[in-house]
């Protein structure tokens, strides 16, 4: 997790979070997965396709994807 983008304590208690892998190859593209405030993903709750995408992004950090960041998700 990037310390500059750490969720505030208010965000930790309010909402859900996602772990975002920003694409280094295509501006504006990213893969995002539901996680807890510390960036932990429950792999057992992901669909097979989402699990494969998560493992793919994690394996290609530094090549195709930036380091993942935990971001709060606010209800609209």
C-alpha positions as MATLAB code, in Angstrom:
seq = 'XXXXXXXXXXXXXXXXXXXXXXXXXXXXXXXXXXXXXXXXXXXXXXXXXXXXXXXXXXXXXXXXXXXXXXXXXXXX';
ca = [
       0.000    0.000    0.000;
       1.253    3.479   -0.806;
       1.589    5.454    2.434;
       0.632    8.675    0.626;
      -2.762    7.187   -0.160;
      -3.510    5.522    3.176;
      -7.206    5.684    4.028;
      -8.197    8.072    6.793;
      -9.603    6.673   10.023;
     -13.011    8.094    9.063;
     -12.907    6.271    5.725;
     -11.871    3.058    7.487;
     -15.061    3.063    9.546;
     -17.446    4.290    6.823;
     -17.043    2.368    3.663;
     -15.623   -0.440    1.709;
     -12.295   -0.453   -0.070;
     -10.764   -1.659   -3.263;
      -7.246   -2.609   -4.218;
      -6.423   -0.903   -7.525;
      -3.681   -1.949   -9.918;
      -3.181    0.989  -12.320;
      -2.036    0.018  -15.807;
       1.411    1.273  -16.800;
       0.608    0.652  -20.484;
      -2.829    2.209  -20.939;
      -3.748    5.496  -19.269;
      -7.014    5.367  -17.389;
      -7.097    1.555  -17.175;
      -6.886   -0.398  -13.940;
      -7.929   -3.638  -12.307;
      -9.730   -3.240   -8.977;
     -10.763   -5.781   -6.361;
     -12.783   -5.506   -3.144;
     -10.541   -5.596   -0.090;
     -10.375   -4.572    3.546;
      -8.816   -1.337    4.803;
      -5.397   -2.994    4.886;
      -5.588   -4.182    1.276;
      -6.258   -7.839    2.028;
      -8.266   -9.711   -0.598;
     -10.444  -12.708    0.296;
      -9.442  -14.985   -2.593;
     -12.148  -17.500   -1.665;
     -14.860  -14.917   -2.349;
     -13.573  -13.959   -5.807;
     -14.987  -15.573   -8.916;
     -12.558  -17.729  -10.890;
     -12.125  -14.975  -13.469;
     -11.560  -12.271  -10.836;
      -9.057  -14.500   -9.016;
      -7.138  -15.065  -12.262;
      -7.144  -11.321  -12.997;
      -5.918  -10.525   -9.475;
      -3.077  -13.045   -9.678;
      -2.197  -11.784  -13.175;
      -2.030   -8.144  -12.025;
      -0.028   -9.050   -8.929;
       2.468  -11.033  -11.012;
       2.988   -8.149  -13.434;
       3.486   -5.317  -10.918;
       6.367   -3.201  -12.170;
       5.976   -4.397  -15.733;
       2.350   -3.839  -16.780;
       0.833   -2.578  -13.514;
       1.847   -0.061  -10.848;
       2.069   -1.016   -7.170;
      -1.497   -1.515   -5.937;
      -3.199    1.154   -3.871;
      -6.016    0.802   -1.365;
      -8.743    3.322   -2.119;
     -11.997    3.916   -0.249;
     -15.215    3.314   -2.164;
     -17.931    5.774   -1.245;
     -21.599    5.091   -1.891;
     -23.063    7.599   -4.339;
];
